[in-house]
Amino acid sequence: MPLPPRFPLALLPTPLIEATRLSRALGRKSPSGEGPRLFIKRDDMTGFGFGGNKVRGLEFYIADALAQNADVIVTGAGPQSNHIRATSAAASVAGLDVVAVMHDSRPAETQGNLLLDELLGAELRFTDSTDRSLVDVKIEEVAEELRRAGRRPYVIPRGGASALGALGYVECVRELDTQLRAMNVRPDPSTALREASPWDRTCWIVLATGACGTQAGLIAGSKIDGAPYRVLGITVSRPVAECVERVRQLAIEAARLVGHAITLGAEDVMIRDGFIGPGYGIPTPEGVEAIRLVARTEGVFLDPTYTGKGMAGLLAEILSGRIGKDETVVFVHTGGEPALFAHAAQLVQGVPAVPSP
C-alpha cells in the first residue's frame, strides 16, 4: 500500500555523518578503550522552518488538512516546542492559520522557539498550569470554539505524535538504510543479531524520545522492511512504561496505515530512563556536558530539551560497555537548536547537580 499524500517540506535525504572524533573521545573512557562506530543522522537539517524531526510528519499532516479543506491548525506542546515552531512554519506556506496551546505560563522573555512562533504569526494560548496533559483538553476546547465561530480546524495531537505523523520515520528507515549501504555499513542479521539479547545487537538507532512518534516510526519501518536495527529511545519526558505503550501502539497503527500488520514483543520497544532530570525541558548537567562534548568534537549543536539528554543517555550506554566497540550506532539528531538560546546562562555557567534524596 502506498503512503498517504504528502505536502512537500523537507529537503531529503538529510546527511549522515560519521562522528569519528566523538567516538575516539568516548573510547578513551570506555571499558574497551575504543568507541563504537558512530554516525549522526542530521535530521536537524531537514531544511525547513529551522529543521528537525517534526518536518517529516508535517508533510502528511498538512496534506491531510488541505484534503479536509481545513483553514486553521490547532495543536499544542510547551513554550520551547520544536513541534509548534515547525507546524507554524508549515501552516504558513500552506496558507493555514495556527492556534497553539502551551502548558505553563508565558515566559518572561520571548526567546528561542517561542520567538520563532511569534514571527510566524501563530496564535499562542497558555494553560497557566504545569500539567502537560491539560494541553490535550485545551486543544479540543479550542477546536470546538473555532468550529462554533465558523472555522474549519484540523487538530494535530500534542507534540505531533500520531500514527499519521509517524509515517515520516517509517520512510526514514529506508533512507538511512540506503545511506549506510553506500558507506558499506550493513549489519548481518544471520550472525550478529541472531539469538542476541536486546543489549547485544550490532546496529543501533538511538534517539531522544518525547512524544514517542519518531521512535514508533523507526520501529515500524524496521519491522516492515525487515531491517535489522535495534531502536533505543532515551526518554526525556515520560515514564518508561508510558513511553513503551505509546511507542508500541503508534508503531502498530502506523504500519497499519500503509497496509502492514506487525507484532511487537517486549524486546522491540526499548526505552532507557535516568536522563530527564528535574523535569521535561529543564537542562541537566549530563545533558549540558553532552552538548559541549559533541560541539567540541564534531562542531554539531544539540539542544538541552531533547538531543542533549538523548546523547547523554547514549554516552552512558557506551561508557558502561552496554554498547561495545564492535557495534555501530546511528544517533538521530532530531533538531531543536533554537532552544539553546532560551537557556544561555545554564549552558555557559553549567547546571548544578541535583543532590540525591
N, C-alpha and C positions, 0 to 999 in steps of 0.2 A: 504494500500500500504506500503511495507517495505521501510526502509530507504535506501538511496544510499550506495554504498560500502564505507568502512572506512579503513584507514591506521592506525593501532593501535599505539597510542602515549601515551594517558593519563592513569594514574592509577586511576580507578574509582571503587566505588564511593568515592568522596572526603569527608572528615569529616564534620559533622555538630555538632558544639559545642554550648552549652548553655552559654551565657555570663552573668552570674548572678551578678558578681561584677560590671560590666559596667551598668547593669540595675539598681542596687541599687544606684550607683553614680548618675545616671540620675534622679532617683526617688526623691533624696534629693532636686533637683532643679525644679522638675515639679510641676504643679498646684495641682495634686492629692497627692503628697508626695510619689508616687510609680511609678516605671518604668514599661513598658510592659514586657511581657515575650520575651526575646531577644535571638536570635540564630545568629551565624555567619557561613555561608556556606563557607568552606575553599577551594575555587577554586584557591587560590594561591598555593595549594598543589596538583595540577593535576599531578605532579611528572615527568615532562619532560621539559627540557630547561628552568629551573627556574620557571616553572609553570605558572599559570594564566589562564584567561578565553579563550584566543586565541587558546589554545591547543585543546579544544573540536572541534572547527570549522575546524582546520587544518587537523584533521583526514579525513574529507570529501574532503577538497581541495587537499591534497596530493594524495589521492586515485584517484581523478578525473584527476589530472595532469599526473599520471602514466598511466591511461587508455588512455589518449590522446597522449601518447608517448612523453611528453614534456621532455626537458633536462635542462631547466632553469626557475626559478620562477621570475616574475617581480612584485614588489609591492611597497608600499610606505607609509610614515607617517612622524613622527617627529624624531629628533635626540635621544630622550629617549623613543622611541616607544617600547612597550611590543610586539606589533604585529610583527614588523620586527625581533626582537630578537627571538621570538618563531618560526616564519617562517624560519629563517635562521637555527635554530636547527633542525626543522622538515625536511627541504630540505637536510640537511647533512646526516641524517640517511636514506633518500630515494635515495641518490645518485644524487641529483639535485643541480645545481648552483643557486645562488640568486643574483639578481641585485635589490637594494633597493634605491628608490628615497626619499630624505628627504627635507622637507622645511627648510628655513633659511640657514645659512652658517655653516660650520663645527665648532663646539665649540672649544675653545682654549684648553680645556682639554678633554681627552678621558676617560670618567668615566661612571659608571652605565651601562645601556643597550647598549650604544654606544661601550663601551669596549667589551661587550659580542658579539656584531655584528662583531667586528674586529677579535676576537678569533675564531668565527665560519666561517670566511672567506668570508663573504658577500661583494660584490662589492657595495660600497656606493657612491651615487651621490647626490649632494646638489643643490637645486634650487637657492640659494642665494637670496631668496625672502621670506618675511613673509606671502605671500598669500598662504595659505594651499591648496586652490583649484588648484593652479598651479601644484601640485603633480599629480593630475589626468591626466592632459595634458601630463606631462613628462613621466608618466608610459606608456601611449600609444606610445609616441615617442620612448622610449627605446625598447618596444616590437617590433615595426616596424624595428628599427635599427638591432635588433638581427635576425629578420626574413631575412633581406637582407644579413646578414652575414652567413646564412645557419643554424641558431639555431632554436629550437622549443620552443618558450616561452609560458608559461602559466601565465596569468595575474590574480592576486588576487587584488581586489579593495583596495583603501587606507583604512587602518585600519582593513582590513579583513571583512568588512561589506557587506554581500550579503545574499540572501535567502539560498544559499547552506551553507554558514558559520553559519547562524543562527540555522541550524538543531541541532547543538551540544547542544543548550539550550532548544530546543523542548524536547529532551531526558532528559535533566537535571531536568525538571519538574517532570517526573516520578521518577527519582532518589530521589529527595527531598521529594516527597510525601511518598515514601516507608520509608525514614528515619524518617519523622515526625510521621507517623503511629506507627512505632516501639517505639517512645517515648510518645505514647498516646496523640499526638497533632493532632487534626483534626478539622478545623472549620466546623460548621454545616450550609450549605447553606440554609436550610429550615427555619432557625431562624435568626441568627446574620446578614446574608448577604441579606436576603430578603428585598426588598424595601429600602435598605440602600443607603445613598448618597455616592459618591466616597470617601469622607474623613471619613466615619464612618464604614468602613469594618473591619472585625475581624482579618483576617490573611493577612499580608503584606509581599511582597518580595520587598526589597529596594536595589538599586544599583546605582553606578555612571554610567551615560550614556554619551558616547563619540561618537563612530562611529555608535551606535544605534543597532547593530546586536544582542547583548546579550539580551537587553530588548525585542527586537522583537521576539526572540526565546522563551523567557519565556512567553510572552503573547500568542504566537501561541500555545505553549504546554499546557498552562492553558485552552485555548479555546477548543483545540482538545480533551483533556481528561476530560473536564467538571470540572476542578479543581477550587475551589472557592478562588483563590488567587488574590489579588489586587497588581499589579506590579507598583511600583513607581520609576521612574528614576530621579536622581538628575543630571541635565545637567552640564557637566564640560567642554564643548567645543562649543556647537552650540546654537543659539537662540531657544527658546521653540517651536515656530511654525515650524521651520525646523526639529527639533527632532520629533515632533508629526507626521509629514507627513512621514519622513523616517522610523520611527518605524512601523507605520501603513502599509506602502507598503511592507516593508521587512517581517512583520509578515504574511500578506496575501499571499505573494509569497512563503514563507517557508512552510506554511500549504499546499499550492497547490502542492508543490514538493512531499509531502507524501500523496497526494490524498484526501485532505480535503479542503472544501470551508468554510471559516469563514468570518463573518462580524464583523466589529469593530465600535462601537459607540464612541462618544466623551469621554465618561466616561471610556473607556477601555485603552486609552493611556494617562497616567498621567505623566507629567514632571514638576519638581519643578525647578525654577530658583533662582538666587541670590547667587550662590556659585562659579562661575567661577573666580571672582576677576578680576585682571587686564587683564587676558587672559589665554588661554589654556597653560598648563604646567608651569604656574607661581604660586609658592606657595602663599597661603593666610594665614592670622592669624588664621581664623577659622579652616582651614584645618590642620595647624600645631598643634593647640590645640587638635583637634580630634585625630591626630596621637599620641600625648603624652598621652591623656586620655586612649585610647584603649591599648597602650603599658603598661601603669602603672596599669591597672585594669585586663587585660586579657593576657598580655605577647604576644600580637599579633601585628605585624607591618603592618601599612598601608603605602601608598605611597602619595607623595604630588600632583601628577597629577590627579589621579582618585579616589582611595578609601578614601584618606583623605578628599577630598572635598565631596565625596558621604556621608561619615559618618557625616561630618559637617551638611549636609542637613538633615540627619536622626535625629541628635540630636536636630535640630531646630524644627522638627515636634513633637518630644516628649516633649520638654521643653515648646512649645506653647500650648500643650494639644490637637493638631490635631490628634496625635496618643496617645491613652489613656492607662491606666494601665490594662484594661481588654482585650487588644488586644495582638496579637502575631506578632512578626516581625522577618523575616529572612533577614539579611544583607548579600548580596553576595559579598564576598571578591574576587575581580577579579584579584588580584595579582599586580605586579608592584614594588615590594620591591627594585629591583636594582636601581631604580631612586632615592631612598633615598640618595645614595652615591654621586649623582650629585648635591645635594642641601644641603650638610652638614652644611655650615655656616648658612644658613637661618633656618634650623631645630634646630640648637643649640642656636643661638642668637635670634631667633624669626624674624617675618616678620612685618615690620611697617604697621599699618593700613593705608589704602588709604583714605585720607580725602574726605569728601563729597563735591561735586562741589558747 
